[in-house]
Amino acid sequence: MQLFPCPFCGPRDETEFHFGGEAGKVRPEPAAEVDAARWSRYLHVNANPRGATREIWVHATCGEFFLMERDTVTHAVIGSQSLRGEQR
């Protein structure tokens, strides 16, 4: 079990969280003009860096989305912050 720091509720069990995607990944727009190949790349091609990465997560208990920085090698959580700018 791992504890993730929710910026709103404090440390909680990892089972309460869902991955939301890479931080900074921009959805292609306008949607009506995005071809299938570009949409497929957006959905399925990820940076998948080794080491520190920034990701969007959602805490299912409070329903809030937030930014979490973690190390993909060690699984250590470096920190988290509200998308509104509050840090934990």
Secondary structure, DSSP 8 states (H G I E B T S, - for coil): --EEEETTTEEEEGGGEEEEEETT----SSGGG--HHHHHHHHH-----SSEEEEEEEETTT--EEEEEEETTT--EEEEEETTS-B-
